[in-house]
Amino acid sequence: MQKDGEIREILESRDSVVDRYGPQFQPGHIEQIDEKVLRSFLLIENNKHWSGLFRQSNRICTDMAATRAALGALVDESRPIEERTRAATDVKGLGKGIITAILIVAYPNKYGVWNNTSERGLVDLDLMPDWPRGASFGVRYAAINAVLNELARELEVDLWTLDTIWWYLSGEQEEIEVADETSPISDVRTAQVAARFAIERHLHDYLFDNWSQLELSNDWDLFFRDGEPEAGYEFPTPIGRIDLLAKHRREPRWLVIELKRDKSSDAVVGQILRYIGWVKAHLAQAGEAVEGLVIASRGEDKLHYALSAVPSVSFKSYEVEFRLKDGPSFEEFSRS
């Protein structure tokens, strides 16, 4: 990790981030925190660590009085963490990633970060604690934080470094399988695959960020739970990450959504069936149906034949359209 310049920068930024924002997050101060300060913390160029926090800025700052009160309760060490998180999870946009990022900056030696990346790491290592169905966010975080602190002690690192380790080990860059490298068209093929994969990576984020504008949202809500408004995005399971997980607005039904990316048809069908089976076993209540949806840039015979044998899994394709338009003239540009 120390040989990676980007990782080294994250590790070395700990003290500067804590020095800048730690005093602002202390009891007696956070109850009056300026909106600009809170918004600035959510930007990766300032927190130096977490790239996706800014997405919730507008939602969190809609009612600053409620947000300040909730954050005041969150950092109040006179109460157990299981109770202090309750008000924070009632604020729209305050999910586990932001709540625990604030806690680690306020109390660097006491609270670890619980986000999708650290949760995937705990799942992969079979270290996710068990809790009863319906356990509150505070109960779940207290159990996870105990594991994070024990790991940090075993590894002899601080909690900021532990969170950096999760990110480093997560391997955010996906591997792309290409044709025979000796082929004269392999470079072209590689570029085409990489370009399509990049589009589908953005498609994943686009679907999540713009869910309310999609036709799917008429019937389906992305899955969320106490303290985890983004739970349905890359939902971690012991058998892999579900791209998007949704629940029907009116009926007892779940929807597992997978992007095909550059996987084979057999692989994506097998994957979505595994996820459907896992959701049936671990999330769905008695009488709740679990369905699947595969999204790809185009259909193909192998995929359609496979899906025709699985009525509970449907298929949608997407289109990406680029348009060119006349730019402003120099005179128009100079006036803007």
RODRENLUM-787427 format. One record per atom (N, C-alpha, C): x, y, z; residue in three letters. Coordinates in pm, whole numbers, plus 50000, padded with zeros to 5 digits. Layout:
<loses>
XYZALA;...
</loses>
This chain:
<loses>
500834988050000MET;500005000050000MET;500865012550000MET;501965012150075GLN;502805024050085GLN;503445027849952GLN;503515018149860LYS;504095021049730LYS;503115027849636LYS;501835027849674ASP;500795034049592ASP;500665048749633ASP;500975057749540GLY;500965071949574GLY;499615077049620GLY;498545072349555GLU;497205076749593GLU;496855072049734GLU;497205059549764ILE;496935054149898ILE;497755061650003ILE;499005064049972ARG;499875071050067ARG;499325085050098ARG;498765091549996GLU;498185104850017GLU;496985104250112GLU;496145093750097ILE;494995092150187ILE;495475090050329ILE;496455081250347LEU;496965078350481LEU;497545090750547LEU;498295098450468GLU;498975110150524GLU;498045121950547GLU;496825121250492SER;495885132350507SER;495085131550636SER;495215120650710ARG;494405118450830ARG;494465130250925ARG;495665134250964ASP;495795144551067ASP;495225157951019ASP;495445161250892SER;494965174150843SER;493435174550839SER;492805163250803VAL;491335162750799VAL;490775163450941VAL;491375155851032VAL;490915155851170VAL;491125169751233VAL;492255176051204ASP;492515189351260ASP;491545199651206ASP;491165198151079ARG;490265208051018ARG;488835206451063ARG;488345193951063TYR;486915191751089TYR;486615186251228TYR;487605180051293GLY;487355174351424GLY;486765184251523GLY;487365196151538PRO;486785205851632PRO;485355209951595PRO;485045210351465GLN;483695214051421GLN;482675203351456GLN;483135190851473PHE;482225179651498PHE;482095176251646PHE;482655184451733GLN;482595181651876GLN;481295186751937GLN;480845180352048PRO;479675185452120PRO;479885200152158PRO;478845207952145GLY;478935222252173GLY;479265230452051GLY;479735223851944HIS;480065230851820HIS;479215225851703HIS;479045212651696ILE;478335207151581ILE;476875211351579ILE;476335214951696GLU;474935219351701GLU;474745232751630GLU;475835240051605GLN;475755252751533GLN;476575252451404GLN;476895240451354ILE;477785239451239ILE;477225246951119ILE;478095254251052ASP;477695261750934ASP;477435252150818ASP;476395254950742GLU;476055246250629GLU;477215244850532GLU;477955255750508LYS;479075255250414LYS;480165245750464LYS;480365245450595VAL;481375236450651VAL;480955221950631VAL;479705218950658LEU;479215205350641LEU;479295201150495LEU;478855209850406ARG;478935206650263ARG;480385204450219ARG;481285212450270SER;482685211050229SER;483255197650273SER;482865192850391PHE;483365179950439PHE;482945168450349PHE;481785169750287LEU;481265158950204LEU;481975157750070LEU;482845167350037LEU;483595166949912LEU;484915159649932LEU;485255150849838ILE;486465142849855ILE;487715151249856ILE;487715162749789GLU;488905171049792GLU;489185176649931GLU;488175176050020ASN;488355180750157ASN;488455169350258ASN;487595159050243ASN;487695147850337ASN;488805138050299ASN;489295139150174LYS;490465131750125LYS;490295116650121LYS;489045111950135HIS;488895097550158HIS;487665091550091HIS;486535098550096TRP;485275092550056TRP;484655100549941TRP;484525094149825SER;484165101549704SER;482665103549687SER;481835095249749GLY;480405095749719GLY;479545103449817GLY;480135109149922LEU;479325115550026LEU;478565127749974LEU;479155134749877PHE;478555147249829PHE;477185145249766PHE;476895132949723ARG;475605130549657ARG;474415134449744ARG;474585133349873GLN;473475135849965GLN;473475150050022GLN;474355158749973SER;474495172150031SER;473175179650039SER;472465180149927ASN;471235188149925ASN;470175182450019ASN;470055169350023ARG;469045163250110ARG;469385165850257ARG;470655164350292ILE;471055166250430ILE;470855180750475ILE;471095190050386CYS;471055204250422CYS;469685210750399CYS;468695203050361THR;467365208650339THR;466805214850466THR;466975208150578ASP;466505213050708ASP;467695212950803ASP;468475223750801MET;469705223950880MET;469435223451030MET;468305228651075ALA;468005228151219ALA;467885213651264ALA;467175205451187ALA;467025191251221ALA;468355183951208ALA;469135187451106THR;470425180951087THR;471375184251200THR;471425196851241ARG;472315200651352ARG;471925193451481ARG;470635192751508ALA;470175185951629ALA;470545171151626ALA;470365164751509ALA;470665150551496ALA;472165148051511ALA;472995156651454LEU;474445154951466LEU;474905157751608LEU;474225167151675GLY;474555169551815GLY;474325157251900GLY;473215150351876ALA;472925138051949ALA;473935127151912ALA;474335126751785LEU;475245116351736LEU;476575116551809LEU;477125128151837VAL;478465128951897VAL;478425130352049VAL;477255129252107ASP;477095130452252ASP;477505117452319ASP;478715117152375GLU;479275104852431GLU;478635100752563GLU;477715108652616SER;477065104952741SER;475995094352722SER;475695091152596ARG;474675081152566ARG;475285070052481ARG;474775057852489PRO;475315046852407PRO;475075049352259PRO;475985044352178ILE;475905046652033ILE;474615041051975ILE;474075030352034GLU;472835024551983GLU;471695034651986GLU;471715043952082GLU;470665054052094GLU;470985066652014GLU;472255070452010ARG;472645083251951ARG;472445083951801ARG;472405072751735THR;472275072851589THR;470835074351544THR;469885072651636ARG;468475072051596ARG;468025084851526ARG;468335096451584ALA;467905109051523ALA;468595111351388ALA;469855107151377ALA;470585109151252ALA;469955101251138ALA;469525089051165THR;468945080951059THR;467575085951016THR;466985094951095ASP;465705100951054ASP;465895112450956ASP;467115117350943VAL;467405128350849VAL;467655122450711VAL;466875126550613LYS;467025121250478LYS;468435124150426LYS;469085113750378GLY;470425115250322GLY;471525111250418GLY;471235111350548LEU;472255107450646LEU;472275092250658LEU;473105085950578GLY;473235071450581GLY;474475067250656GLY;474745054350654LYS;475835048950733LYS;477195054550693LYS;477395057150564GLY;478685062250519GLY;478995075950576GLY;478025085050575ILE;478245098650625ILE;478265098750778ILE;477345091550840ILE;477295091150987ILE;478625086351044ILE;479165075650989THR;480395070051046THR;481625077851003THR;481575084650888ALA;482695093450850ALA;482795105050948ALA;481655110650989ILE;481665121351089ILE;482175116151223ILE;481765104151261LEU;482195098451389LEU;483705095951393LEU;484275091051283ILE;485705088051286ILE;486535100751290ILE;486025111551232VAL;486745124251238VAL;486575130651376VAL;485405129151435ALA;485175134651569ALA;485935126751675ALA;485975113451660TYR;486625104751759TYR;487465094451683TYR;488655098351635PRO;489445089851545PRO;489845076351602PRO;489935075251733ASN;490405062851794ASN;489285054151849ASN;488045057651815LYS;486925050451876LYS;485945044651776LYS;485725051651666TYR;484675047451572TYR;485245044651434TYR;484905032851380GLY;485315029251245GLY;484245032851144GLY;484625032351017VAL;483715036050908VAL;482975023650859VAL;481665025050853TRP;480805014550795TRP;480195020250668TRP;480675015550554ASN;480095019150426ASN;480075006650339ASN;479695008150214ASN;479584996250128ASN;480924989250112ASN;482014997050106THR;483334991050086THR;483764982950207THR;483644988550327SER;484044980950445SER;483104969150469SER;481824970850437GLU;480894959750455GLU;481234948250362GLU;481594951450235ARG;481984940650143ARG;483214933350196ARG;484164940950253GLY;485344934550309GLY;485004925250424GLY;484124929650512LEU;483724921250625LEU;482984908850577LEU;482124910550475VAL;481404899150420VAL;482384889150358VAL;483344894250280ASP;484304885450213ASP;485134877550314ASP;485424883550429LEU;486224876950531LEU;485374869150631LEU;484064868850605ASP;483134862050695ASP;483214867750837ASP;483314880950846LEU;483414887750975LEU;482204896551005LEU;481204896250920MET;480004904050949MET;479284898051068MET;479004906151170PRO;478304900751287PRO;476844897651254PRO;476274888751330ASP;474854885451315ASP;474044894251409ASP;472824897651366TRP;471914904751453TRP;470494900351418TRP;469584902051508PRO;468204897651482PRO;467564905751370PRO;466654899551297ARG;465934906351190ARG;465214918551249ARG;465364929851182GLY;464724942051230GLY;465554949951329GLY;466814945851353ALA;467674953251445ALA;467874967451395ALA;467914977051486SER;468064991151448SER;469454993651392SER;469605005051326PHE;470905008951273PHE;471935009551385PHE;471565015551498GLY;472495016951608GLY;473005003651660GLY;472134993851671VAL;472524980451716VAL;473474974151615VAL;473144975751487ARG;473994969951383ARG;475374976551380ARG;475384989951393TYR;476684996851389TYR;477524993551511TYR;476924992651628ALA;477684989251748ALA;478394975851730ALA;477714966151670ALA;478324952951649ALA;479444953751546ALA;479214961051437ILE;480244962451334ILE;481434970251387ILE;481174980851464ASN;482264988951517ASN;483154980851611ASN;482554971651685ALA;483364962951771ALA;484314954451689ALA;483834949251576VAL;484694941351489VAL;485794950051428VAL;485444962051382LEU;486434971051322LEU;487534974551422LEU;487144977251547ASN;488144980651648ASN;489044968851679ASN;488464956851683GLU;489284944951709GLU;490254942451594GLU;489794944351472LEU;490684942751356LEU;491834952651361LEU;491504965251393ALA;492554975451400ALA;493594971851505ALA;493154966651618ARG;494104962451722ARG;494974950851674ARG;494334941051610GLU;495084929451562GLU;496124933451457GLU;495754942851370LEU;496644947251262LEU;497604958251307LEU;497364963451428GLU;498194974251482GLU;498174986451391GLU;496954990351352VAL;496765002351271VAL;495635010551334VAL;495555023151296ASP;494435031351342ASP;493225028851252ASP;492075033751293LEU;490825031051222LEU;490775037851085LEU;491435049351071TRP;491525055950940TRP;492295047250842TRP;493415041750889THR;494215032850804THR;493425020250769THR;492705014750866LEU;491895002950838LEU;490895005750727LEU;490265017450731ASP;489305020850626ASP;489985022150491ASP;491225027150491THR;491995028050367THR;492335014250314THR;492605005050405ILE;492904991150364ILE;491714984950293ILE;490514987250348TRP;489324981750282TRP;489254986750138TRP;489444999750120TRP;489365005449986TRP;490434999649894TRP;491634998349947TYR;492744993049868TYR;492474978649824TYR;491934970649915LEU;491704956549886LEU;490444954049803LEU;489574964249794SER;488304962149725SER;488484960349576SER;489634965049520GLY;489874963449377GLY;488804970149295GLY;488664983449308GLU;487584990549240GLU;487674989249089GLU;488884987249035GLN;489014985648891GLN;488634971548850GLN;487634970548766GLU;487164957348721GLU;488104951948613GLU;488284938848617GLU;489084932448513GLU;488254930248389GLU;488864932348273ILE;488174930748145ILE;488874919748067ILE;488144909348034GLU;488694898547954GLU;488644902447807GLU;489754900347738VAL;489824904147597VAL;490244892047515VAL;490184893847384ALA;490544882947293ALA;492054880947293ALA;492504871447212ASP;493924868247200ASP;494724880947173ASP;495704883747259GLU;496444896147245GLU;497304896347120GLU;497554884647059THR;498354884446937THR;497524888046816THR;496194888846833SER;495324892146721SER;495554906446678SER;495574909246547PRO;495794922946501PRO;494674932246541PRO;493494926846580ILE;492404935746616ILE;492224936146768ILE;493174930046843SER;492984929246987SER;492944943047050SER;493774952447001ASP;493774965847059ASP;492454972847037ASP;491884970846917VAL;490594976946888VAL;489514970746976VAL;489554957446986ARG;488584950247068ARG;488694954847214ARG;489924956047264THR;490124960447402THR;489524974247423THR;489754983147329ALA;489224996847341ALA;487704996747340ALA;487124988347251GLN;485674987647243GLN;485074982247372GLN;485664971447424VAL;485164965647547VAL;485294975547662VAL;486464982147670ALA;486684991747778ALA;485705003247770ALA;485425008047647ALA;484485019147631ALA;483095014947673ALA;482665002847631ARG;481324998347669ARG;481234996047819ARG;482314990547876PHE;482304988348020PHE;482205001648095PHE;482915011748048ALA;482865024948113ALA;481465030648108ALA;480805029047993ILE;479425033847981ILE;478535026648080ILE;478705013448093GLU;477845005948184GLU;478185008848329GLU;479435012448357ARG;479755016848493ARG;478995029548526ARG;478965038848431HIS;478205051248451HIS;476705048348451HIS;476275038548373LEU;474845034948371LEU;474405030548509LEU;475245022848577HIS;474935018248712HIS;474655030248803HIS;475565039948801ASP;475385051948884ASP;474185060148836ASP;474005060848704TYR;472885068648650TYR;471545062748697TYR;471415049748690LEU;470165043348733LEU;469885046448880LEU;470945045948961PHE;470745048649104PHE;470405063349129PHE;471195072249070ASP;471015086549097ASP;469725092149040ASP;469215085848933ASN;468045091248865ASN;466855081648871ASN;466835073348973TRP;465795063148983TRP;464395068948974TRP;464155080049040SER;462805085849043SER;462325090248906SER;463235091948810GLN;462845096248676GLN;462635084448581GLN;462915072348627LEU;462785060648542LEU;461385054848551LEU;460965048348444GLU;459665041848444GLU;459575031148552GLU;460695024648582LEU;460705014248685LEU;460235019648819LEU;460505032448846SER;460165038148976SER;458665039448999SER;457865037948893ASN;456415038248911ASN;455945026748999ASN;456665015548991ASP;456265003549067ASP;457284999349172ASP;458545003749156TRP;459594998649242TRP;460345009849312TRP;460665007649439ASP;461555016449516ASP;462865009149538ASP;463975016149524LEU;465245010149560LEU;465235006749709LEU;465774995449742PHE;465744990549880PHE;466514999849973PHE;465945002950085PHE;466615010650189PHE;466195005150324PHE;467005007950424ARG;466655004050559ARG;467255014150655ARG;466895012950780ASP;467285022450883ASP;468765025850875ASP;469065038750847GLY;470445043250842GLY;471165039950713GLY;470505033550619GLU;471135029550493GLU;470245033150375GLU;470145046150342PRO;469305050050229PRO;469815044950096PRO;471095041050091GLU;471685036049967GLU;471895020849972GLU;471185013950059ALA;471394999550076ALA;471184991749946ALA;470274996649860GLY;469984989449737GLY;471024990949629GLY;472054998949652TYR;473125001049553TYR;474294991949589TYR;474634982949496GLU;475714973349519GLU;475534966249653GLU;474344960449670PHE;474014953749796PHE;474944941849817PHE;475714941849928PRO;476704931149947PRO;476064918350003PRO;476474907249948THR;476074894149999THR;477314885350004THR;477284874250074PRO;478444865350077PRO;478784859349941PRO;477854860249846ILE;478114854349714ILE;478304864949607ILE;478504877349646GLY;478744887949549GLY;477874900149576GLY;478034910449493ARG;477314922949508ARG;476164923749408ARG;474974926349458ILE;473824928549371ILE;473894942949319ILE;473854944649188ASP;473994958149133ASP;472954967649191ASP;471684964049181LEU;470594971949238LEU;469544962549294LEU;469024966049410LEU;467984957949474LEU;466794966949504LEU;465604962549465ALA;464404970849480ALA;463264962849541ALA;462284970149596LYS;461054964149647LYS;459864970849581LYS;458824963049557HIS;457634968349493HIS;456924978049587HIS;456364988649530ARG;455714998949611ARG;454444994049679ARG;453734984849614ARG;452414980949664ARG;452284966049692ARG;453094958049629GLU;452944943549638GLU;454144937249708GLU;453994925249764PRO;455094918549835PRO;456064912049737PRO;456874920349671ARG;457784915449567ARG;459124922649577ARG;460184915249549TRP;461544920549542TRP;462024919949398TRP;462974928649363LEU;463534928649228LEU;465054929549237LEU;465724919449184VAL;467184919249174VAL;467564923949034VAL;468354934549024ILE;468734940348895ILE;470234938348873ILE;470584932648760GLU;471984930448726GLU;472284936348590GLU;473404943548579LEU;473904948348451LEU;474794937648391LEU;474604934748263LYS;475344923848202LYS;476824927248187LYS;477134939948164ARG;478504944248138ARG;479104934948032ARG;480334930248054ASP;480944921647952ASP;480954907047994ASP;480034903548086LYS;479934889648127LYS;479234881548017LYS;479494868648015SER;478784859947922SER;477334858647965SER;476474854447871SER;475064852647903SER;474884842148012SER;475634831148001ASP;475524820748103ASP;475934826048240ASP;476974834248244ALA;477464839448371ALA;476434848748435ALA;475844857748357VAL;474924867448415VAL;473634860648461VAL;473174850548386VAL;471964843448427VAL;472224835448554VAL;473354828548558GLY;473694821148679GLY;473844830348799GLY;474444842048775GLN;474644851548884GLN;473324856748939GLN;472434860848851ILE;471174866648900ILE;470324856048969ILE;470404843548923LEU;469654832848990LEU;470214830249130LEU;471534831149145ARG;472124829649278ARG;471644840849371ARG;471614852949319TYR;471174864249401TYR;469694862949439TYR;468884858649344ILE;467464856549374ILE;467314846249486ILE;468074835549477GLY;468024825249581GLY;468464830649716GLY;469494839149715TRP;469984844649842TRP;468954854149904TRP;468354862749822VAL;467344872049873VAL;466154864249929VAL;465744853649860LYS;464634845349910LYS;464964839750048LYS;466214835550065ALA;466594828850190ALA;466844838650305ALA;467314850950274HIS;467794859550381HIS;467064872850397HIS;466324877150296LEU;465644890050307LEU;464124889050295LEU;463674880950201ALA;462234880250175ALA;461504873450291ALA;460334878950322GLN;459464872850422GLN;458584862250355GLN;457914854350434ALA;457024844150379ALA;455974850850291ALA;455784845450173GLY;454794850950081GLY;455314861849988GLY;456564866050006GLU;457134876349918GLU;457854869649801GLU;457554874449681ALA;458174869149560ALA;459484876649531ALA;460414869849465VAL;461684876049425VAL;461854874249275VAL;462004885349206GLU;462144885249060GLU;463504890849020GLU;463844889348893GLY;465114894448844GLY;464934902548717GLY;465884911648692LEU;465894919848571LEU;467334921148525LEU;467594917048401VAL;468904918548340VAL;468864930648247VAL;469834939548259ILE;469924951248172ILE;471224950348095ILE;471134951747963ALA;472314950847877ALA;472174960447760ALA;473284962847692SER;473234971947578SER;472474965747461SER;472444952747456ARG;471734945947347ARG;471434931747390ARG;470434925947328GLY;470104912147355GLY;470894902847263GLY;470884890047296GLU;471534880147211GLU;470834866847232GLU;470994857947137ASP;470244845347139ASP;470474837547269ASP;471724836247310LYS;472024828247429LYS;471304833647551LYS;471304846847564LEU;470664853047680LEU;469154851047676LEU;468554853247560HIS;467104852247550HIS;466614837847569HIS;467354828147515TYR;466954814147535TYR;467044810547684TYR;468104815147749ALA;468244812047892ALA;467124818447973ALA;466814831147945LEU;465784838048021LEU;464384832847991LEU;464194827147871SER;462884821847838SER;462504810047927SER;463514803747987ALA;463264792448077ALA;463084796848222ALA;463244809848246VAL;463134815148383VAL;462124826548381VAL;460844823648395PRO;459804834048383PRO;459944845448483PRO;460624843048594SER;460724853448696SER;461824863648666SER;462574861448558VAL;463654870748521VAL;463344876948385VAL;463334890248378SER;463034897248254SER;464284904348203SER;464134911048089PHE;465294917348023PHE;464904931047970PHE;465804940547987LYS;465654953647926LYS;466984957747865LYS;466914964447751SER;468114969947690SER;468104985047707SER;469254991047686TYR;469335005647698TYR;470035011347574TYR;469855024047552GLU;470495031047442GLU;471235043047496GLU;472395045747439VAL;473145057747472VAL;473175066447348VAL;472705078547360GLU;472605087447245GLU;473485099747268GLU;474355102447171PHE;475185114447176PHE;474735123947066PHE;474625136547101ARG;474215146547003ARG;475255157646996ARG;475495162546876LEU;476355174046856LEU;475485185946820LEU;475805197446877LYS;475065209446843LYS;476045220846823LYS;475625230746749ASP;476485242146724ASP;476835249146854ASP;478105251846873GLY;478525258846993GLY;478295273746978GLY;478455281247085PRO;478275295747076PRO;479375302046993PRO;479025312846925SER;480025320446853SER;480945327346952SER;482055332646903PHE;482985339346993PHE;482295350947064PHE;481455358246990GLU;480755369647050GLU;479815364947159GLU;479085353847133GLU;478175348647235GLU;478935343547356GLU;480065336747330PHE;480875331447439PHE;481435342547525PHE;481885353147464SER;482485364147540SER;481475371347627SER;480185370447590ARG;479155377147668ARG;478645368547785ARG;478965355547782SER;478445346347884SER;479235347348014SER;
</loses>
